Amino acid sequence: MSKPCNIVLLGIDSLSASHMSCYGYHRQTTPHMDQVAAEGVLFERNYCPHIPTTSGYGTMLTGLDCFANTLVALRHEGGMPDEIRSLPEILRDFGYESTCVGFQGNPAARGFDNYLNLKSWGGYDQRPLRKAEWMNETAVPELDRLAAGDKPFFLFLRHMDPHSPYLPPAPFDRMFYHGDECDPANTSLDSMKAFKPFADYLLSWMPEGITDKEYVNALYDGEVAYMDACIQVLLNQLEELGLAENTLLIINSDHGETLDEHDCWYDHHGLYECTLHVPLILRLPGVLPEGVRVPGMTLHQDLVPTILELLDLQPSPTIEFDGRSQIPLLTGEVASNYDGFYITECTWMRKHGWRTAEWKLIKALEPDFHGKPEVELYNLTTDPGEVINLADSEPLIVQALSAKLEEHVARRAAATGRPSAMKTNLNWHGCPGGHEGPFTSSEQAYNTLHIGSVKTAAQLQDKEAAAAEEAENSD
């Protein structure tokens, strides 16, 4: 008797759907992932409602929103509530063995049987950073081991290539750029260099004298293309092991990435489309159709219930997911899972909002370090780049969306029996300087928040893995 279906989830950090060729990007960045989409299902409007990493993966791996799993900030203290069962914990009841590669020491990573770390950070002096090759060095033998076992398996791989620093190897480092990145006449990075909270970190992995933002944007695309080429190694391995026909392959991202848009500078804060719109591609031969593109809106919390329905797994006791299975979108039973949804961020700013098919409302819960307006409103139909803030000119729209937002917050707080973590997690910033509570002014936030080195950035992501990597590098 054959084993139940395996699961391989590529949880790619900081991958914007808008920079993948299968999502319409003008550069051919993802030919191998495009082929997976051609062999499976691509969800055109899939979103991560809660950013950044901790809340993104937390929602992806539980099927629960931030009210239920309590994860809203990168620097979350403590774990998820004990009563929550993550995907690997659910699958364990059905005989699955689970392995997590590249994601440890984070509350969202709870419940795996095995954790394997790998090098994923480095500075300009360590260039190029072969992140995807380092992933393969760890993932390939682990996939061989799992395939040889007698249990079905769940393999989660956290690829870090699209996350800064962007230092891909040749030819990907200049694949999409042919100019002079240090042209003294170019001033497109002046604002980035003047942004004190990020300048030291960003300039530490960029070439000395850098002036052209298009070079840095091209580096991001180069990282995506490099990773895509390395992912093909894993896709080939699934074929050679005879696993491709019996493996649910998933491509997803915890959140997107902001490049030079909105002055957020090569990071993933700001509740803008470049950060919220993430890929979701599913392939399961013989079960899922081939080459289907689903236009309806879906969210991170829909993934776990979708997986369980596809594999015909029914947890006991029954779990009341906040997400909805995406299978009805494939059968035509529903056109979209949502007509509007709640969005949050606690990366470098604490904000929440409400997004519909046409509108996006963003409301600050405390002053931010960019000095952005307290209320932002964008018409996504006429202004997809979210450049024109209509909050002052469309007060009735602001009022209507604000009512939906507050109604949702109140309803979810009542359902979970606890207040929203967005309103109680007041030390979301985790400032090393000892700052406590919300910022009282944009100036205070600007002068307090600071990323110093690549090492500091790594520790913000995952202190345990960063410490292990530092120890390995010092040997």
N, C-alpha and C positions, 0 to 999 in steps of 0.2 A: 504493500500500500504506500502510495507516494505521500511525502510530507505535506502538511498544509502550506499555503502560500507564504513565501518569505517577503520581507519588506526591506527595501533600501531607501532611506530618506537622505537626500543631499540637502542639508540645511545651510545654504550658502549665505554667509554674512554680508550684508550691505550691497546686495545685488538689486539694482533698480530694473524693473521690467522694461522701462523705456530705453535701456541700453542693450537690449537683446534683439538680434535680428529677427527672431521669430515673433517678436512683439512689434515689428515694424521699424526698428532702428535702421538708419541709413547705412551704417557700417556693418560689415559681416563679422560680428563678434562671436556668435555662438552657433556655428554650423553643426556641431555634434549634438548639442541640446535641441537645436531645431529639428534634427532627425528624430529625436525622442518624441517631440511634439507631433511630428508627422505620423508616428506610429502609435500615438495615444491621444490624450485629451489636453487641450490648453485652455485654461480659464483666463479670459481676456481682461476681466476687471476683478482681480483678486487683491485684497488689501490687508495690510497689517494695521489693525485699529489702535494698537498700543505699542508705542516705541519707547525705549530702544531694545537692546539685546535681551535683557532679562525678561521683560514683559512680552516681547515678541515671541521668543521661544517658549515662554511659559504658556502663552495662549495656544501656540501651535501644537504643543505636546500634551495639552490637557483637554482641549475642546471647551475650555471655560474662559470667560472674560476676566478683566482685571478686578471686578467686584468679587468674584468667586475665588480666584487664585491669589488675590491681594498683591500681585506683582505689577508695579507701575514704574519703578525706577531701576536704572542700571545698577546703582549701588544699594540694592535692597538688603536690609538687615534681617537675618533670620530666614526661615524657609517658608514654603507654602503650608497652608493649613493641613493638619494631619489627615483629615477626612478625604482630602483630594487624592485621586489615583491618576498618576501620569500614564501615558501610553505604554511605556515599558512595563509598568506595574500591572496594568490591565492585561497585557499580552502574556505575562508570566503565568496567569491563571489558565491559559490555553496551551501551555507547554513551550512557549517561546523562550529562547535565549537572546539577550539583548546586549549590544556593545555600542558604546558612545566613543567616538574618536574626535579629540580636539575640543572637548567642552566638559570641563570639570570644575568643581568649586563654585558653581552658580546655582541658585535655588531652582532655576528652571530645568536643570540637568538631573533632577532627582530620579532615582528608581532603576537605573540601568544595572545589569549584572556585572558588566566589565567596563572599565574606563581606560582608554589609551591616550596618552598625551603626545604631542608633537610640537616641533618648533614652528612658530607661525609669526614671529615678530623679528624685527631687526631695524637698524638705522642705515643711513646712507653709506657708511663705511663697510657695511656687510652686504651691499648690493652685488648682484641681484638677489632678491628674496625668492627662493624657489618653493613657495608655500604649497602649491598643488603637488609638486613632486614629493615634498616631505609628507604630504597627506597620503600619497600613493605608497610610499615606503612603509607606512604603518597599516594602511587600509588593505592593501593587496594580500599580505600574508594573513591578516585577520579574516578576510573574506574566504580565503582558502580553508582556514581552520573551521569556520562556521559551516561551510559547505560540506566538509567531511563529517560533521557531526550528525547525530540522529534526531536533532530537534529543528523545528522551523526557527528562523532567526529574524531579528530586527536589528539592522545596522544603520546607525545614525552617524553621518559624517558632517562635521562643521567646517566647511571650506572658508578660508579667511582671505582669499585673494583680492576681492573687491574692497576690502577694508583697508584704509590707509595703514602703513605707508604703501604707496603705489610704486613698487620697484621691481617690475617683472624682468625676466631675462630677455636677451636678444632672441629672435628679432622682434619680440612683442613690445619692447621698450620704445621702438620708433616705428612700429607698424602703421600707426595712424597719424604720424606727424613728420613733416619734412621741412620745417622752418628753422629759425634761430631762436631757441627758447630764452636766450639771454640778450636779445636785441635791446639795446639801451633806449630806443625810441618807443618801445612798447611799455605802457603803463597799466596794463590790465590787472596786475596783481598788487597794485599799490594799496588798495583797500584791505586786502588780506594781510599784507605786511604790517599795516597799521593797527590790526585787530589784536590787541595785547593778549587776550586770553588764549589765543591759538597760535600766534605768530612763531613763538619759539619752537613748538612742536612741529608745525608744518614745514618751516624752513630747515629743520634738522634733517629732513629726508629729501629735500629738493636740492638741485645743483646750485652752487654758489653763483649769485648774479642772476638768478631766474627772474624773468619779467613777464613771460607769456602764459596766461591762464590756459590757452588752448593746448599747450604742451602737457600741462597737468591733467586736463580733461582726457587727452589722448592716452596718458599713462593709465588712467582708470580703465579705459576701453581695452588697452593692452593687457591689463590684469585679467579682465573678463575673458578675452580671447585665449590667453595662456592657460587659464583654468579650464576652459572648455576643451582645449586640446588634451589636457591631462585627464579630464573626466572620461575621455574616450578610452583610456586604458582600463578603467573600471567597467565601462560598458562592454568592451571586448572580453574582459574576464568573465562577466556574467554569461556571455555567449559560450565561451570555451568550457566553462564549468557545467554547461547545460542547465543554467538556472534562469535564463532570461524569460522562458515561457511560464515559469512558476514563481516569478518575483514581481511584486508591486513596486515599481520604481517611481519615486516622487522627487520632483525638483521644486524647492520652495526657498524663501529667504525670510530672515527675521525682520528685515526692514530694508528700505532702499538706501540711497545715498544722495546727498546734496553736493553738487560740485561747486560751480561758481554762482548758482542761483540763490537769490534771496539773501546774499551776503552771509550765508551760513558756512561756507568755505570747507569743502572736503570732509564733511561729517554727516551725521544723520539726525540732526535736531531740526525742529520746525515741522509743523504738521502739513507740509506741502506735498503735492502729488509725487514728486521725485522720491520722497521718503516713504509715503504710504503705499504706493502702487508696486506690488511685488509679484514675481512669477509664481504660477502654480501649474505644473505639468504632471500628469499621471499616465503611466503606461502599465497595462496588464493584459498581455495578448490573450485573445479568446474571451475576455470578459469585458474590457473596455473597448469602445469603437476606435478606429484609427482615423487620424487627421481631423478630429472634431474640435472646433473652437466654440467655447461657451461664452456668450456675451453678457450674461447676467452677473450681478454683483455678488461676490463671495468674500468671506473673511477667514482669518487664521483659525478661529475656533470651529470652523466647519470641517477641518481636516480630519480630526480624530473620529467623529461620527461617520464621516465618509469612508474612512479606512475600515471601520468595524462593519459597516453595511456591505462593503465590497467583499470582505472576507467571511461574511455571514457569521460574525462573532457577537454574541449577546452577553455582555457582562452580567454577573450576578453578585450582589444586588444591582438592579438597574441604575444606571447613571443618568441624571438629568443634565445633559449637556446644554451649554448656552448656544453652541453652534448648531447648525442644521446640515444634515447630509446633502451633498451636492448631486447625488444620483438623480433626484427628480428633475434637475436642470438638464440632464442628459436624455431623459425619457420624454421631455417636453411637458411634464406635469406642471412645472412652474417656470416662469421666465427669469426670475431673479430671487435670490434668497433674502434680499433686503431692498427697501426703498429709501432707507436712511440708517445711519449708524453712528455710534458714539466713538470719538477718537481722543487719545490722550498722549502726552509726552512728559517724561521727567528725565531728560538727558542733561541738557544744560539750561533748560527753561521748564517751568511747570505750567502747562497749558492743557486745556481740553476743548472739545468742540463737537460739532455735528456736521456730517456730510450727507448730502443727498445726491441724486444723479446730476442735478444742476447746480447746487449751491454748496459752499463750504463756509461754516462759521468757526472761527478760532477765538477763544477767550482766554486771556492771561489770568492765572490764579495768583500771580505775584509779578512784580516788575522783572523784565528780562534784560540780559546783558547786551542786547542789540538795541535796546530802546525802541522796540517795535510798538505799534499801537496796542492798547489794551484789548480792543476788539477789531478783528479782521473779518471781512466778508468778501467772498469771491464768487463770481458767476463762472462756473467751470465750462459752460457752453461757449460763451463769447470770449472768455479770458482763460484758456486752459493753462497758461503759464503763471496764473495767479499774480499778476502785476498790479492790477487796479483794485484797490481796497474800496469797496462800496458801502462800508459800514455807516458812514455819515449820510450818504444819499439814499440808502434803502433801509430806513429805520423799521419799517413794518416787517421786512424779511428778517432782520436781526431779532425782532421781538418774537416772531413765529418760531424761528429755529432755536432761540434761547429757551422758549417754553418746552419744545420737544426735548432739548438737552436736559433741563432740570427735571422734567417728568421722568425721563429715563433714569437719571441718577437716583431719584427718590424711589422709583419702582425697584431698581436693582438692590438698593440698600435695604429695602424692606424684605426683599426675597432672600437675601443672604443673612440678614440679621446683624449686619455691621455697617458702619458708615463707609463711604467711598475712601479707598486708600489715597486717592488724589487729594483729599481734604485733610487726611490725618498724617500722611507721610511727609512731615514738614522738614525733615532733614534729608530729603531726597538727593541733595547735591553732594553729601558726604565730604564736605570741604576739609582738607587736612589741616587748615589753619585754625580750626576750632570754631568756625562760624556756626551758630545754632539758629534754626528756624528759618522762616521765609525772609527773602531779601525785601528791604523796605524801599529801595530805589534801584533804578537801572545802573546808576553809578556805583552803588555798593556791589551789585552783582558783577559788574565789569571788573572792578578792582579786586574781587575775591576769587573768582573762578579763573583757573589757569592750568593748562596742560604744559608741563615742562619738557620732558624727554620722551622718547619712544618707550623707555622702560616704564615711566609713569603711566603712559597710555595703556600699556599691556596690563599693568596691575589694576587699573580701573575696570578692565574687561573681566579679568579672572585672576585674582590674587594667587590662588593655589597653583594654577598652571604656570603663571608667570614666574613664581618662585622656583618651580621645578625646572623651567627652561633656563633660568639664570644659573642654577646650580649645575646643570648639564654643560652650559657654555663655559663655566669657570673650571671644569675638570681638564 
